[in-house]
Amino acid sequence: MCGRFSMQQTSEKLIERFEIENSLFTAIPRYNIAPSQIVPIILDNGTRYMDGLKWGLVPSWSKDKKIGNKLINARAETLAEKPSFRNALKRRRCIIPASGFFEWKKEGDQRIPTYIHLKKQKLFAIAGLWEEWQHPDGSMLLTFTIITVAPNHLMETIHNRMPAILKPEEESIWLDPSIQNKNDLQKLLQPYPEEIMETYTVSRRVNSPANDDTDCIKPV
């Protein structure tokens, strides 16, 4: 599971890093992003663009948007089988820009908040899926979910899942709407190399989504 992450860059940095052609959302540095919040997401409909989507996928066929509370993550291994995800895998893939993510490591009776990031990259891409859901009044709700994979050797000491981080050369493939073969797409969803990642313990401030400042990512 991936239930919190950080994205410490501005719109300008995102536009440059991901070669965004059209921006519909203004991104600001965030240090403790939680489900149900609006997040800058990168999509492609023939033009690569950025928009703000709510974290927690609501399939278009759902009768109740509350289902999004249960669909903040999607397991890579079963994307093509699950009704909530299989159509989005073909047609509605996205990238979630991130600087790092949090997991809680069990030590005895305690859960220790841990921050995980890449050693030399301040920004990376997590693979995701997105959906449109229509409110009764006709307005549209745009939502997304983070795809997770089995942990690498570094992560397995902390948690049994990790977000599906894309290598830079895989990002365009993942976003390309013309690519719909599920096998080709799922080959991209692999544990990220542990040798270029690092972890450290952070303050319990991160336990509350109300806290969103640099103290959330400082080592303790």
Backbone as a chain_set.jsonl record, in Angstrom:
{"seq": "MCGRFSMQQTSEKLIERFEIENSLFTAIPRYNIAPSQIVPIILDNGTRYMDGLKWGLVPSWSKDKKIGNKLINARAETLAEKPSFRNALKRRRCIIPASGFFEWKKEGDQRIPTYIHLKKQKLFAIAGLWEEWQHPDGSMLLTFTIITVAPNHLMETIHNRMPAILKPEEESIWLDPSIQNKNDLQKLLQPYPEEIMETYTVSRRVNSPANDDTDCIKPV", "coords": {"N": [[0.84, -1.202, 0.0], [0.419, 2.25, -0.71], [0.049, 5.086, 0.96], [0.671, 7.692, 1.548], [2.525, 10.455, 0.258], [5.148, 12.665, -0.964], [5.582, 15.695, -2.856], [7.675, 17.844, -3.946], [7.938, 20.042, -5.669], [7.474, 22.859, -7.919], [4.992, 23.995, -10.334], [6.443, 24.891, -12.564], [8.823, 23.394, -12.482], [7.781, 20.815, -12.816], [6.636, 20.995, -15.366], [8.915, 21.356, -16.915], [10.453, 19.013, -16.311], [8.779, 16.845, -17.076], [8.038, 17.463, -19.618], [5.625, 18.817, -20.225], [2.91, 19.93, -22.12], [0.597, 21.402, -21.796], [-0.802, 23.047, -19.092], [-3.198, 22.675, -16.625], [-3.429, 23.046, -13.987], [-2.149, 24.368, -10.982], [0.744, 23.561, -9.421], [2.156, 23.182, -6.171], [4.825, 22.967, -3.722], [4.504, 20.05, -1.759], [4.373, 18.15, 1.249], [3.203, 16.08, 2.605], [1.122, 14.374, 1.33], [-2.154, 13.141, 1.152], [-4.74, 10.579, 0.804], [-7.815, 11.464, -0.876], [-7.203, 14.064, -1.346], [-6.496, 16.782, -3.678], [-4.351, 16.435, -6.388], [-1.464, 17.139, -8.433], [-1.439, 15.72, -11.612], [-0.178, 13.907, -14.403], [-1.219, 13.532, -17.695], [-2.189, 12.13, -20.925], [-3.648, 12.823, -23.947], [-3.024, 12.662, -26.552], [-1.909, 15.061, -26.463], [0.395, 16.022, -24.038], [-0.492, 16.744, -20.785], [-1.143, 18.52, -17.659], [-3.184, 18.137, -14.813], [-5.376, 18.676, -11.99], [-6.254, 16.074, -9.905], [-8.414, 14.05, -7.848], [-7.327, 11.987, -5.199], [-8.072, 8.668, -5.101], [-9.708, 6.351, -6.684], [-12.653, 6.568, -8.612], [-14.631, 4.599, -10.365], [-16.222, 5.016, -13.591], [-18.687, 3.756, -13.78], [-19.601, 3.495, -11.224], [-22.012, 3.75, -8.601], [-21.754, 5.237, -6.352], [-19.655, 7.686, -5.156], [-18.116, 7.273, -2.947], [-16.711, 4.957, -3.104], [-14.194, 5.532, -3.882], [-12.651, 5.912, -1.604], [-11.742, 3.403, -0.989], [-10.161, 2.709, -3.069], [-7.496, 3.699, -3.357], [-5.142, 2.591, -4.065], [-3.897, 0.263, -6.529], [-3.296, -3.053, -7.338], [-0.639, -4.141, -9.305], [-0.501, -6.695, -10.427], [-3.091, -7.595, -10.871], [-4.49, -5.821, -12.434], [-5.574, -6.077, -15.034], [-7.652, -7.779, -14.617], [-9.488, -6.856, -12.729], [-12.646, -5.284, -12.504], [-12.723, -2.605, -11.727], [-10.397, -1.498, -12.692], [-9.533, -2.459, -15.227], [-10.422, -1.289, -17.685], [-9.396, 1.279, -17.443], [-6.678, 0.692, -17.45], [-6.221, 0.173, -20.128], [-6.956, 2.585, -21.396], [-6.8, 4.907, -19.781], [-4.326, 5.929, -18.451], [-1.92, 7.338, -16.197], [0.561, 9.585, -14.807], [1.935, 10.049, -11.641], [3.574, 12.606, -10.233], [6.292, 12.561, -7.948], [8.299, 13.115, -5.015], [9.059, 11.519, -2.977], [7.945, 8.851, -0.773], [5.892, 7.565, 1.915], [6.018, 4.969, 4.373], [4.928, 2.811, 7.037], [6.838, 1.247, 9.319], [6.772, -1.783, 11.074], [7.712, -2.265, 14.36], [7.873, -4.223, 16.913], [5.253, -3.319, 18.985], [4.951, -0.924, 17.812], [4.5, 1.451, 15.129], [6.597, 2.727, 12.876], [7.117, 5.721, 11.266], [8.404, 6.026, 8.018], [10.468, 7.406, 5.522], [10.855, 7.209, 2.048], [12.938, 7.564, -0.744], [14.513, 8.503, -3.904], [18.019, 8.351, -4.379], [19.458, 10.239, -5.982], [17.637, 11.707, -7.412], [15.32, 14.27, -7.424], [12.768, 14.147, -8.186], [10.359, 11.9, -9.385], [8.478, 9.447, -11.311], [5.413, 7.962, -10.626], [3.451, 5.214, -11.589], [0.059, 5.369, -12.561], [-3.591, 5.154, -12.646], [-6.51, 6.692, -14.055], [-9.827, 8.145, -13.787], [-13.086, 9.284, -14.94], [-15.965, 10.512, -13.349], [-19.413, 11.055, -13.184], [-21.228, 13.498, -11.493], [-24.545, 13.736, -10.005], [-25.504, 16.244, -10.751], [-24.391, 16.63, -13.184], [-21.795, 17.554, -13.371], [-18.248, 16.783, -13.558], [-16.142, 14.457, -11.885], [-12.789, 13.977, -11.419], [-10.553, 11.413, -10.844], [-7.874, 9.407, -9.34], [-5.698, 6.526, -9.009], [-2.937, 4.982, -7.316], [-0.625, 2.719, -8.588], [0.602, -0.32, -7.282], [3.382, -2.527, -6.596], [5.186, -5.64, -5.986], [7.554, -5.575, -3.252], [10.959, -4.325, -3.454], [14.236, -5.505, -2.326], [15.071, -3.659, -0.422], [12.69, -2.395, 0.358], [11.148, -4.504, 1.344], [11.766, -4.91, 3.962], [10.332, -3.052, 5.212], [7.683, -2.833, 4.232], [5.102, -4.756, 2.535], [4.437, -4.009, -0.018], [5.071, -1.658, -2.702], [5.085, 1.546, -4.392], [4.613, 1.633, -7.959], [7.216, 2.638, -9.572], [8.244, 4.376, -12.382], [10.862, 4.053, -14.778], [12.718, 6.723, -16.318], [12.814, 6.403, -19.152], [10.601, 4.877, -19.594], [8.349, 6.327, -19.193], [7.042, 7.746, -21.309], [6.076, 5.626, -22.787], [4.24, 4.472, -21.015], [2.345, 6.523, -20.838], [1.398, 6.738, -23.429], [-1.435, 6.78, -25.359], [-2.007, 5.126, -27.466], [-0.956, 2.659, -27.014], [-2.115, -0.342, -25.898], [-1.884, -2.966, -25.201], [-2.092, -5.268, -22.694], [-0.1, -6.938, -21.643], [2.309, -5.807, -22.508], [2.154, -3.402, -21.163], [2.084, -4.154, -18.461], [4.598, -5.171, -18.121], [6.106, -2.977, -17.575], [5.671, -2.439, -14.964], [7.333, -2.915, -12.352], [9.331, -3.846, -9.434], [11.304, -1.173, -8.213], [14.832, -0.551, -8.711], [16.681, -1.255, -5.85], [19.179, -0.269, -5.139], [19.416, 2.378, -5.824], [17.811, 3.734, -4.152], [16.86, 5.128, -0.953], [16.177, 5.069, 2.608], [14.762, 6.568, 5.58], [13.957, 7.231, 9.026], [11.2, 9.259, 10.03], [9.481, 12.042, 11.603], [6.596, 11.542, 13.75], [4.768, 13.385, 13.085], [3.906, 13.157, 10.503], [1.862, 11.377, 10.626], [-0.568, 12.663, 10.769], [-2.656, 14.079, 8.357], [-3.09, 16.777, 8.494], [-0.729, 18.016, 8.965], [1.598, 19.451, 6.959], [4.399, 20.151, 6.007], [7.935, 20.976, 5.858], [9.033, 19.647, 8.036], [7.887, 17.162, 8.045], [9.384, 15.514, 6.413], [11.916, 15.451, 7.43], [14.81, 13.791, 8.692], [14.811, 11.846, 11.733]], "CA": [[0.0, 0.0, 0.0], [1.055, 3.571, -0.653], [-1.006, 5.945, 1.463], [1.156, 9.073, 1.694], [3.746, 10.773, -0.479], [5.487, 14.081, -1.061], [5.919, 16.206, -4.18], [8.244, 19.084, -3.437], [8.299, 20.9, -6.788], [6.471, 23.783, -8.449], [4.522, 23.705, -11.698], [7.514, 25.141, -13.535], [9.72, 22.238, -12.464], [7.071, 19.679, -13.39], [6.5, 21.232, -16.806], [10.229, 21.118, -17.515], [10.892, 17.62, -16.139], [7.927, 15.888, -17.771], [7.753, 17.979, -20.964], [4.183, 19.05, -20.268], [2.552, 20.905, -23.152], [-0.529, 22.228, -21.367], [-1.005, 22.911, -17.647], [-4.52, 23.097, -16.167], [-3.398, 23.012, -12.535], [-0.948, 24.973, -10.414], [1.335, 22.715, -8.384], [3.011, 23.803, -5.159], [5.491, 21.924, -2.933], [3.703, 19.359, -0.748], [5.254, 17.286, 2.036], [2.446, 15.011, 3.251], [-0.091, 14.248, 0.521], [-2.983, 12.05, 1.658], [-5.924, 10.263, -0.005], [-8.949, 12.386, -0.997], [-6.717, 15.397, -1.697], [-6.29, 17.068, -5.102], [-2.927, 16.238, -6.651], [-1.093, 17.321, -9.845], [-1.311, 14.455, -12.32], [0.197, 14.072, -15.81], [-2.027, 12.687, -18.569], [-1.881, 12.309, -22.349], [-4.737, 12.505, -24.875], [-2.408, 13.114, -27.793], [-1.136, 16.167, -25.922], [0.724, 15.76, -22.646], [-0.975, 17.867, -19.987], [-1.22, 18.339, -16.215], [-4.437, 18.584, -14.224], [-5.515, 18.306, -10.591], [-7.201, 14.979, -9.721], [-8.602, 13.615, -6.474], [-6.733, 10.676, -4.936], [-9.079, 7.668, -4.739], [-10.354, 6.134, -7.979], [-14.093, 6.32, -8.688], [-14.951, 4.148, -11.728], [-17.328, 5.749, -14.213], [-19.942, 3.026, -13.596], [-19.949, 3.408, -9.8], [-23.192, 4.499, -8.169], [-21.426, 6.027, -5.167], [-18.272, 8.134, -5.235], [-17.383, 6.864, -1.749], [-15.858, 3.817, -3.428], [-12.84, 6.058, -4.031], [-11.918, 5.75, -0.343], [-11.189, 2.053, -0.961], [-9.377, 2.47, -4.285], [-6.353, 4.619, -3.45], [-4.077, 1.792, -4.674], [-4.297, -0.831, -7.412], [-2.214, -4.023, -7.459], [-0.23, -4.299, -10.7], [-0.682, -8.063, -10.894], [-4.493, -7.906, -11.175], [-5.121, -4.679, -13.102], [-6.323, -6.493, -16.223], [-8.762, -8.645, -14.21], [-10.442, -6.172, -11.856], [-13.527, -4.354, -13.228], [-12.446, -1.211, -11.375], [-9.142, -1.016, -13.259], [-9.102, -3.002, -16.524], [-10.621, -0.327, -18.772], [-8.446, 2.378, -17.25], [-5.358, 0.216, -17.872], [-6.14, 0.308, -21.584], [-7.249, 3.894, -21.988], [-6.681, 6.061, -18.903], [-3.133, 5.802, -17.612], [-1.39, 8.645, -15.824], [1.777, 9.631, -14.001], [1.86, 10.851, -10.42], [4.915, 13.102, -9.884], [6.569, 12.414, -6.522], [9.671, 13.28, -4.531], [9.275, 10.422, -2.047], [6.706, 8.334, -0.213], [5.983, 7.131, 3.307], [5.43, 3.731, 4.87], [5.065, 2.67, 8.476], [7.532, 0.0, 9.614], [6.383, -2.359, 12.364], [8.765, -2.662, 15.298], [7.115, -4.58, 18.111], [3.902, -2.763, 18.974], [4.992, 0.415, 17.234], [4.577, 1.65, 13.678], [7.573, 3.801, 12.735], [7.009, 6.357, 9.944], [9.646, 5.943, 7.245], [10.42, 8.118, 4.242], [11.618, 6.515, 1.008], [13.129, 8.418, -1.92], [15.637, 8.129, -4.752], [19.22, 9.015, -3.875], [19.969, 11.329, -6.804], [16.566, 12.342, -8.163], [14.378, 14.989, -6.578], [11.44, 13.979, -8.75], [10.218, 10.681, -10.171], [7.125, 9.197, -11.808], [4.693, 6.77, -10.194], [2.408, 4.828, -12.539], [-1.292, 5.42, -12.017], [-4.762, 5.097, -13.516], [-7.447, 7.751, -13.72], [-11.204, 7.95, -14.236], [-14.081, 10.359, -14.873], [-17.244, 10.1, -12.77], [-20.372, 12.156, -13.318], [-22.126, 13.817, -10.388], [-25.952, 13.861, -10.413], [-25.763, 17.546, -11.381], [-23.752, 16.653, -14.49], [-20.382, 17.909, -13.288], [-17.363, 15.634, -13.609], [-15.137, 14.25, -10.855], [-11.614, 13.289, -11.946], [-9.881, 10.734, -9.734], [-6.769, 8.534, -9.744], [-5.171, 5.563, -8.058], [-1.523, 4.659, -7.437], [-0.368, 1.295, -8.8], [1.644, -0.866, -6.425], [4.026, -3.771, -7.008], [5.898, -6.323, -4.906], [8.668, -4.745, -2.795], [12.344, -4.743, -3.68], [14.852, -5.99, -1.083], [15.088, -2.567, 0.548], [11.337, -2.122, 0.834], [10.499, -5.632, 2.009], [12.003, -4.802, 5.409], [9.426, -2.006, 5.709], [6.294, -3.084, 3.834], [4.997, -5.813, 1.533], [4.148, -3.413, -1.325], [5.682, -0.358, -2.961], [4.522, 2.136, -5.608], [5.233, 1.278, -9.238], [7.989, 3.778, -10.056], [8.672, 4.191, -13.765], [12.136, 4.607, -15.207], [12.434, 7.846, -17.228], [12.578, 5.964, -20.535], [9.32, 4.163, -19.654], [7.244, 7.248, -18.927], [6.299, 8.022, -22.538], [5.373, 4.393, -23.152], [3.092, 4.334, -20.111], [1.335, 7.548, -21.125], [0.986, 6.679, -24.834], [-2.786, 6.21, -25.43], [-2.116, 4.151, -28.559], [-0.491, 1.363, -26.52], [-3.191, -0.902, -25.087], [-1.629, -4.371, -24.896], [-1.928, -5.368, -21.238], [1.175, -7.581, -21.314], [3.361, -4.81, -22.712], [2.036, -2.391, -20.116], [2.406, -4.707, -17.144], [6.044, -5.36, -18.054], [6.689, -1.745, -17.044], [5.322, -2.32, -13.542], [8.279, -3.782, -11.658], [9.994, -3.212, -8.29], [12.39, -0.28, -8.628], [16.133, -1.006, -8.196], [16.875, -0.784, -4.472], [20.48, 0.366, -4.932], [19.346, 3.828, -6.045], [16.826, 4.263, -3.212], [17.266, 5.115, 0.447], [15.085, 5.282, 3.553], [15.106, 7.016, 6.928], [12.826, 7.453, 9.916], [10.754, 10.65, 10.142], [8.643, 12.376, 12.756], [5.204, 11.097, 13.741], [3.938, 14.47, 12.533], [3.358, 12.727, 9.225], [0.664, 10.57, 10.872], [-1.757, 13.494, 10.565], [-2.66, 14.827, 7.095], [-3.143, 18.213, 8.758], [0.648, 18.499, 8.954], [2.115, 19.439, 5.583], [5.525, 21.077, 6.0], [9.221, 20.305, 5.669], [9.323, 18.785, 9.181], [7.377, 15.822, 7.763], [10.361, 14.711, 5.678], [13.225, 15.544, 8.047], [15.2, 12.593, 9.459], [14.848, 11.948, 13.202]], "C": [[0.865, 1.238, 0.0], [-0.031, 4.562, -0.269], [-0.603, 7.371, 1.734], [2.372, 9.255, 0.808], [3.994, 12.271, -0.463], [5.781, 14.427, -2.514], [6.372, 17.643, -3.969], [8.628, 20.087, -4.53], [7.137, 21.805, -7.199], [6.031, 23.341, -9.839], [5.634, 23.858, -12.72], [8.471, 23.957, -13.625], [9.06, 21.016, -13.099], [6.952, 19.801, -14.9], [7.818, 20.937, -17.516], [10.605, 19.636, -17.468], [10.088, 16.64, -16.996], [7.475, 16.359, -19.15], [6.252, 18.152, -21.188], [3.877, 20.175, -21.257], [1.44, 21.847, -22.721], [-0.781, 21.982, -19.88], [-2.352, 23.505, -17.249], [-4.584, 23.212, -14.651], [-2.084, 23.607, -12.056], [-0.444, 24.118, -9.258], [2.193, 23.553, -7.44], [3.705, 22.686, -4.384], [4.572, 21.376, -1.843], [4.581, 18.329, -0.056], [4.53, 16.124, 2.714], [1.102, 14.877, 2.547], [-0.847, 12.995, 0.947], [-4.151, 11.772, 0.711], [-7.036, 11.282, 0.177], [-8.505, 13.808, -1.337], [-6.526, 15.538, -3.213], [-4.793, 17.148, -5.37], [-2.625, 16.538, -8.12], [-0.773, 15.987, -10.504], [-1.001, 14.748, -13.798], [-0.548, 13.042, -16.643], [-1.649, 12.957, -20.021], [-3.091, 11.883, -23.175], [-4.314, 12.815, -26.307], [-1.569, 14.339, -27.529], [-0.852, 15.868, -24.455], [0.331, 16.972, -21.807], [-1.017, 17.5, -18.504], [-2.545, 18.891, -15.707], [-4.449, 18.152, -12.754], [-6.609, 17.26, -10.424], [-7.261, 14.582, -8.25], [-8.069, 12.197, -6.295], [-7.78, 9.732, -4.353], [-9.97, 7.425, -5.936], [-11.848, 5.848, -7.829], [-14.408, 5.894, -10.117], [-16.191, 4.84, -12.275], [-18.674, 5.091, -13.963], [-20.409, 2.981, -12.139], [-21.171, 4.265, -9.479], [-22.893, 5.438, -7.014], [-19.944, 6.398, -5.217], [-17.452, 7.731, -4.014], [-16.497, 5.65, -1.996], [-14.4, 4.254, -3.579], [-12.0, 5.922, -2.778], [-11.229, 4.396, -0.259], [-10.218, 1.801, -2.113], [-8.259, 3.497, -4.437], [-5.159, 3.927, -4.09], [-4.69, 0.722, -5.559], [-3.106, -1.762, -7.587], [-1.9, -4.28, -8.93], [-0.598, -5.668, -11.256], [-2.108, -8.355, -11.361], [-5.223, -6.772, -11.901], [-6.032, -5.104, -14.245], [-7.546, -7.331, -15.879], [-9.857, -7.882, -13.474], [-11.324, -5.199, -12.65], [-13.215, -2.883, -12.933], [-11.263, -0.633, -12.145], [-8.894, -1.399, -14.718], [-9.321, -2.048, -17.688], [-9.656, 0.843, -18.667], [-7.04, 1.958, -17.66], [-5.179, 0.386, -19.367], [-6.132, 1.761, -22.039], [-6.969, 5.1, -21.097], [-5.528, 5.854, -17.914], [-2.569, 7.198, -17.343], [-0.092, 8.472, -15.052], [1.52, 10.533, -12.797], [3.275, 11.326, -10.095], [5.12, 13.02, -8.371], [8.034, 12.685, -6.236], [10.052, 12.167, -3.567], [7.929, 9.94, -1.542], [6.971, 7.78, 1.185], [5.403, 5.73, 3.479], [5.701, 3.651, 6.366], [5.622, 1.276, 8.791], [7.137, -0.508, 10.993], [7.614, -2.775, 13.159], [8.094, -2.944, 16.635], [5.691, -4.088, 17.998], [3.831, -1.397, 18.3], [5.009, 0.378, 15.709], [5.417, 2.901, 13.45], [7.455, 4.427, 11.352], [8.366, 6.45, 9.26], [9.461, 6.646, 5.911], [11.348, 7.416, 3.262], [11.731, 7.428, -0.203], [14.296, 7.897, -2.747], [16.845, 8.966, -4.361], [19.575, 10.27, -4.667], [18.897, 12.035, -7.616], [15.581, 12.992, -7.204], [12.932, 14.781, -7.02], [11.413, 12.692, -9.561], [8.75, 10.46, -10.49], [6.579, 7.893, -11.25], [3.591, 6.482, -11.212], [1.046, 4.834, -11.859], [-2.347, 5.234, -13.082], [-5.72, 6.205, -13.109], [-8.821, 7.446, -14.307], [-11.989, 9.253, -14.17], [-15.373, 9.779, -14.288], [-18.187, 11.288, -12.778], [-21.251, 12.293, -12.084], [-23.569, 13.886, -10.899], [-26.259, 15.19, -11.103], [-25.085, 17.689, -12.736], [-22.287, 17.026, -14.483], [-19.526, 16.651, -13.178], [-16.377, 15.631, -12.446], [-14.008, 13.435, -11.474], [-10.82, 12.705, -10.782], [-8.749, 9.845, -10.257], [-6.437, 7.55, -8.637], [-3.695, 5.322, -8.35], [-1.375, 3.141, -7.587], [0.768, 0.851, -7.889], [2.145, -2.208, -6.964], [4.64, -4.447, -5.782], [7.102, -5.481, -4.494], [10.009, -5.248, -3.299], [12.956, -5.131, -2.326], [14.917, -4.909, -0.005], [13.707, -2.387, 1.178], [10.729, -3.276, 1.614], [10.766, -5.668, 3.513], [11.04, -3.799, 6.052], [7.969, -2.354, 5.453], [6.264, -4.131, 2.735], [4.563, -5.321, 0.157], [4.945, -2.126, -1.459], [5.053, 0.224, -4.225], [5.304, 1.719, -6.841], [5.918, 2.517, -9.812], [8.486, 3.462, -11.462], [10.069, 4.747, -13.976], [11.85, 5.71, -16.229], [12.12, 7.416, -18.658], [11.253, 5.216, -20.696], [8.116, 5.092, -19.562], [6.398, 7.512, -20.17], [5.512, 6.803, -22.995], [4.109, 4.249, -22.31], [1.98, 5.315, -20.458], [0.734, 7.423, -22.524], [-0.395, 6.022, -24.957], [-2.952, 5.18, -26.536], [-1.662, 2.754, -28.132], [-1.536, 0.808, -25.561], [-2.986, -2.378, -24.75], [-1.28, -4.525, -23.418], [-0.587, -5.987, -20.851], [2.337, -6.609, -21.457], [3.343, -3.783, -21.587], [2.473, -2.939, -18.765], [3.893, -5.028, -17.0], [6.749, -4.138, -17.473], [6.557, -1.65, -15.531], [6.127, -3.32, -12.734], [8.827, -3.078, -10.414], [11.175, -2.369, -8.761], [13.709, -0.747, -8.016], [16.447, -0.4, -6.822], [18.175, -0.02, -4.278], [20.454, 1.867, -5.179], [18.258, 4.473, -5.177], [17.422, 4.29, -1.815], [16.073, 5.446, 1.33], [15.622, 5.876, 4.85], [13.822, 7.279, 7.719], [12.498, 8.945, 9.986], [9.837, 10.808, 11.349], [7.229, 11.804, 12.611], [4.244, 12.214, 13.333], [3.239, 14.028, 11.253], [2.104, 11.872, 9.403], [-0.621, 11.345, 10.625], [-1.672, 14.243, 9.238], [-2.724, 16.337, 7.288], [-1.756, 18.835, 8.752], [1.222, 18.35, 7.55], [3.218, 20.484, 5.476], [6.818, 20.279, 5.944], [9.601, 19.404, 6.856], [8.853, 17.348, 8.937], [8.412, 14.932, 7.08], [11.769, 14.792, 6.273], [13.565, 14.262, 8.805], [15.151, 12.878, 10.956], [15.69, 10.803, 13.746]], "O": [[1.919, 1.273, 0.635], [-0.925, 4.85, -1.064], [-1.442, 8.188, 2.111], [3.16, 8.328, 0.623], [3.155, 13.047, -0.005], [6.176, 13.569, -3.303], [5.55, 18.549, -3.829], [9.54, 20.892, -4.339], [5.979, 21.547, -6.869], [6.617, 22.44, -10.439], [5.755, 23.048, -13.639], [8.879, 23.564, -14.718], [9.706, 20.27, -13.834], [7.144, 18.826, -15.627], [7.83, 20.339, -18.592], [11.027, 19.07, -18.476], [10.653, 15.712, -17.576], [6.626, 15.726, -19.777], [5.693, 17.702, -22.188], [4.508, 21.232, -21.231], [1.346, 22.968, -23.222], [-0.952, 20.838, -19.459], [-2.622, 24.68, -17.498], [-5.652, 23.444, -14.087], [-1.033, 23.377, -12.654], [-1.123, 23.97, -8.241], [2.861, 24.5, -7.853], [3.217, 21.556, -4.387], [3.946, 22.133, -1.102], [5.433, 17.706, -0.69], [5.171, 15.272, 3.33], [0.064, 15.228, 3.108], [-0.26, 11.921, 1.086], [-4.512, 12.629, -0.096], [-7.181, 11.884, 1.241], [-9.347, 14.669, -1.591], [-6.411, 14.546, -3.932], [-4.062, 17.844, -4.666], [-3.447, 16.224, -8.981], [0.058, 15.222, -10.014], [-1.503, 15.719, -14.364], [-0.522, 11.847, -16.351], [-0.894, 13.883, -20.318], [-3.513, 10.728, -23.118], [-5.13, 13.179, -27.154], [-0.631, 14.632, -28.27], [-1.761, 15.501, -23.71], [0.764, 18.091, -22.08], [-0.939, 16.326, -18.139], [-2.977, 19.97, -16.112], [-3.615, 17.35, -12.334], [-7.766, 17.516, -10.758], [-6.296, 14.751, -7.505], [-8.318, 11.317, -7.12], [-8.306, 9.96, -3.263], [-10.893, 8.2, -6.188], [-12.256, 5.003, -7.032], [-14.452, 6.744, -11.007], [-17.096, 5.205, -11.525], [-19.699, 5.772, -13.934], [-21.497, 2.481, -11.855], [-21.338, 5.36, -10.016], [-23.683, 6.335, -6.721], [-19.083, 5.524, -5.309], [-16.226, 7.833, -4.034], [-15.623, 5.346, -1.184], [-13.484, 3.446, -3.423], [-10.776, 5.828, -2.86], [-10.241, 4.247, 0.46], [-9.526, 0.782, -2.127], [-8.09, 4.093, -5.501], [-4.26, 4.592, -4.604], [-5.84, 0.322, -5.374], [-2.018, -1.312, -7.948], [-2.796, -4.601, -9.711], [-0.964, -5.788, -12.425], [-2.317, -9.266, -12.162], [-6.452, -6.774, -11.968], [-7.126, -4.564, -14.411], [-8.391, -7.574, -16.74], [-11.033, -8.229, -13.586], [-10.801, -4.373, -13.397], [-13.419, -2.019, -13.786], [-11.131, 0.587, -12.247], [-8.115, -0.726, -15.393], [-8.492, -1.995, -18.597], [-9.158, 1.34, -19.677], [-6.28, 2.782, -18.168], [-4.083, 0.713, -19.824], [-5.396, 2.128, -22.954], [-6.905, 6.221, -21.602], [-5.733, 5.636, -16.72], [-2.721, 8.114, -18.152], [0.297, 7.36, -14.695], [0.965, 11.625, -12.921], [4.11, 10.506, -9.712], [4.225, 13.369, -7.601], [8.896, 12.51, -7.098], [11.236, 11.9, -3.362], [6.894, 10.537, -1.839], [8.116, 7.559, 1.579], [4.431, 5.356, 2.821], [6.582, 4.331, 6.891], [4.962, 0.263, 8.559], [7.163, 0.243, 11.968], [8.447, -3.544, 12.681], [7.786, -2.025, 17.395], [4.995, -4.398, 17.031], [2.763, -0.79, 18.232], [5.464, -0.584, 15.091], [4.996, 4.007, 13.791], [7.668, 3.741, 10.353], [9.348, 6.896, 9.854], [8.43, 6.5, 5.254], [12.481, 7.071, 3.598], [10.736, 8.004, -0.643], [14.986, 6.962, -2.341], [16.714, 10.15, -4.05], [19.959, 11.276, -4.07], [19.223, 12.89, -8.44], [15.071, 12.347, -6.287], [11.994, 15.181, -6.33], [12.331, 12.42, -10.334], [7.882, 11.187, -10.006], [7.205, 6.842, -11.385], [2.883, 7.391, -11.645], [0.897, 4.367, -10.73], [-2.042, 5.165, -14.272], [-5.741, 6.615, -11.949], [-8.963, 6.609, -15.197], [-11.625, 10.189, -13.459], [-15.815, 8.7, -14.68], [-17.8, 12.4, -12.419], [-21.928, 11.349, -11.676], [-23.792, 14.074, -12.096], [-27.161, 15.264, -11.938], [-25.184, 18.737, -13.373], [-21.597, 16.837, -15.486], [-20.002, 15.594, -12.764], [-15.843, 16.674, -12.07], [-14.233, 12.341, -11.99], [-10.459, 13.42, -9.847], [-8.669, 9.563, -11.453], [-6.84, 7.719, -7.486], [-3.254, 5.443, -9.493], [-1.936, 2.376, -6.802], [1.769, 1.552, -7.739], [1.44, -2.918, -7.681], [4.617, -3.898, -4.681], [7.627, -4.735, -5.321], [10.184, -6.442, -3.544], [12.275, -5.091, -1.301], [14.829, -5.21, 1.186], [13.586, -2.245, 2.395], [9.872, -3.05, 2.468], [10.078, -6.371, 4.252], [10.946, -3.709, 7.276], [7.12, -2.196, 6.33], [7.275, -4.373, 2.076], [4.343, -6.13, -0.744], [5.431, -1.572, -0.473], [4.537, -0.528, -5.052], [6.51, 1.481, -6.774], [5.278, 3.344, -10.461], [9.076, 2.408, -11.699], [10.422, 5.787, -13.421], [10.844, 5.644, -16.935], [11.252, 8.003, -19.305], [10.83, 4.95, -21.821], [6.988, 4.678, -19.827], [5.17, 7.503, -20.094], [4.41, 6.932, -23.527], [3.037, 3.942, -22.833], [0.801, 4.97, -20.38], [-0.345, 7.961, -22.773], [-0.524, 4.827, -24.689], [-3.934, 4.438, -26.546], [-1.953, 1.774, -28.817], [-1.814, 1.415, -24.527], [-3.827, -2.978, -24.082], [-0.285, -3.972, -22.95], [0.002, -5.603, -19.841], [3.244, -6.59, -20.625], [4.395, -3.349, -21.116], [3.162, -2.253, -18.01], [4.395, -5.143, -15.882], [7.855, -4.246, -16.943], [7.257, -0.865, -14.892], [5.67, -4.431, -12.463], [8.797, -1.849, -10.34], [11.955, -2.802, -9.61], [13.71, -1.286, -6.909], [16.473, 0.82, -6.664], [18.281, 0.791, -3.358], [21.386, 2.566, -4.781], [17.838, 5.602, -5.426], [18.373, 3.565, -1.523], [15.087, 6.024, 0.874], [16.796, 5.706, 5.179], [12.756, 7.515, 7.152], [13.395, 9.788, 9.999], [9.474, 9.838, 12.015], [6.734, 11.609, 11.501], [3.035, 11.994, 13.248], [2.127, 14.465, 10.955], [1.36, 11.66, 8.445], [-1.652, 10.753, 10.305], [-0.707, 14.973, 9.012], [-2.447, 17.095, 6.359], [-1.616, 20.042, 8.557], [1.316, 17.241, 7.024], [3.009, 21.565, 4.926], [6.798, 19.049, 5.977], [10.41, 18.49, 6.695], [9.366, 16.417, 9.558], [8.318, 13.708, 7.165], [12.716, 14.263, 5.691], [12.706, 13.703, 9.487], [15.413, 13.997, 11.396], [15.861, 10.686, 14.96]]}, "num_chains": 1, "name": "protein.A"}
